[in-house]
Amino acid sequence: MAPKEDIVNGAVTSCGCGITDYKSYVGYTKTMNCGIKATVIEDFGCNDVTVRFENGAIRQHIRRDHFRDGKVSPEGTHEM
C-alpha cells in the first residue's frame, strides 16, 4: 500500500489496492442505509476515508466500498 502522505500530496495514483486511476471521493454525499446523509471530508485511499454525517458525527478510517454501499453509520460500527 502506498504511504498516506504520497496519496494526499498526489505523488501516487493508486493506494496499492489495484485501482490505478485514483480519484478522490472528497465532497461526495450519499444517504446511508440508516437514512442519514454522509459526506466524505478526507480521502486517503480505498481503505481510509473520513465522513461527516448531517447530524455532525464524524467517522474515520472507513472503507470506500462501505461508503459507496451505504454501510456506514454514525455509531461505532460501520456495518448496518
Contacts in CASP RR format, 6 or more apart in sequence:
PFRMAT RR
TARGET T0000
AUTHOR 0000-0000-0000
METHOD contacts of the structure
MODEL  1
MAPKEDIVNGAVTSCGCGITDYKSYVGYTKTMNCGIKATVIEDFGCNDVT
VRFENGAIRQHIRRDHFRDGKVSPEGTHEM
1 15 0 8 1.000
1 16 0 8 1.000
1 17 0 8 1.000
1 47 0 8 1.000
2 12 0 8 1.000
2 14 0 8 1.000
2 15 0 8 1.000
2 16 0 8 1.000
4 44 0 8 1.000
4 48 0 8 1.000
5 11 0 8 1.000
6 12 0 8 1.000
7 15 0 8 1.000
7 22 0 8 1.000
7 44 0 8 1.000
7 45 0 8 1.000
8 44 0 8 1.000
12 22 0 8 1.000
13 20 0 8 1.000
13 21 0 8 1.000
13 22 0 8 1.000
14 20 0 8 1.000
14 21 0 8 1.000
14 22 0 8 1.000
15 22 0 8 1.000
15 44 0 8 1.000
15 45 0 8 1.000
15 46 0 8 1.000
15 47 0 8 1.000
15 48 0 8 1.000
17 45 0 8 1.000
17 46 0 8 1.000
17 47 0 8 1.000
19 46 0 8 1.000
22 45 0 8 1.000
24 43 0 8 1.000
25 40 0 8 1.000
25 43 0 8 1.000
25 49 0 8 1.000
25 64 0 8 1.000
25 67 0 8 1.000
26 40 0 8 1.000
26 41 0 8 1.000
26 42 0 8 1.000
26 43 0 8 1.000
27 39 0 8 1.000
27 40 0 8 1.000
27 41 0 8 1.000
28 39 0 8 1.000
28 40 0 8 1.000
28 67 0 8 1.000
29 37 0 8 1.000
29 38 0 8 1.000
29 39 0 8 1.000
29 40 0 8 1.000
30 37 0 8 1.000
30 38 0 8 1.000
30 67 0 8 1.000
30 68 0 8 1.000
30 70 0 8 1.000
31 37 0 8 1.000
31 38 0 8 1.000
31 70 0 8 1.000
32 38 0 8 1.000
32 53 0 8 1.000
32 70 0 8 1.000
32 71 0 8 1.000
32 72 0 8 1.000
32 73 0 8 1.000
32 80 0 8 1.000
33 70 0 8 1.000
33 71 0 8 1.000
33 73 0 8 1.000
33 80 0 8 1.000
34 73 0 8 1.000
34 74 0 8 1.000
34 80 0 8 1.000
36 53 0 8 1.000
36 54 0 8 1.000
36 55 0 8 1.000
36 73 0 8 1.000
36 74 0 8 1.000
37 53 0 8 1.000
37 54 0 8 1.000
38 51 0 8 1.000
38 52 0 8 1.000
38 53 0 8 1.000
38 54 0 8 1.000
38 59 0 8 1.000
38 67 0 8 1.000
38 70 0 8 1.000
38 72 0 8 1.000
38 74 0 8 1.000
39 51 0 8 1.000
39 52 0 8 1.000
40 49 0 8 1.000
40 50 0 8 1.000
40 51 0 8 1.000
40 67 0 8 1.000
41 50 0 8 1.000
41 51 0 8 1.000
41 52 0 8 1.000
41 58 0 8 1.000
42 49 0 8 1.000
42 50 0 8 1.000
42 60 0 8 1.000
43 49 0 8 1.000
43 50 0 8 1.000
43 64 0 8 1.000
45 64 0 8 1.000
46 63 0 8 1.000
46 64 0 8 1.000
46 65 0 8 1.000
47 61 0 8 1.000
47 63 0 8 1.000
47 64 0 8 1.000
48 60 0 8 1.000
48 61 0 8 1.000
48 62 0 8 1.000
48 63 0 8 1.000
49 62 0 8 1.000
49 63 0 8 1.000
49 64 0 8 1.000
49 67 0 8 1.000
50 58 0 8 1.000
50 59 0 8 1.000
50 60 0 8 1.000
50 61 0 8 1.000
50 62 0 8 1.000
51 58 0 8 1.000
51 59 0 8 1.000
51 62 0 8 1.000
51 67 0 8 1.000
51 72 0 8 1.000
52 58 0 8 1.000
53 59 0 8 1.000
53 74 0 8 1.000
55 74 0 8 1.000
56 74 0 8 1.000
57 74 0 8 1.000
59 72 0 8 1.000
59 73 0 8 1.000
59 74 0 8 1.000
59 76 0 8 1.000
59 78 0 8 1.000
62 72 0 8 1.000
62 78 0 8 1.000
63 78 0 8 1.000
66 72 0 8 1.000
66 78 0 8 1.000
66 79 0 8 1.000
70 80 0 8 1.000
71 78 0 8 1.000
71 79 0 8 1.000
71 80 0 8 1.000
72 78 0 8 1.000
72 80 0 8 1.000
73 80 0 8 1.000
END
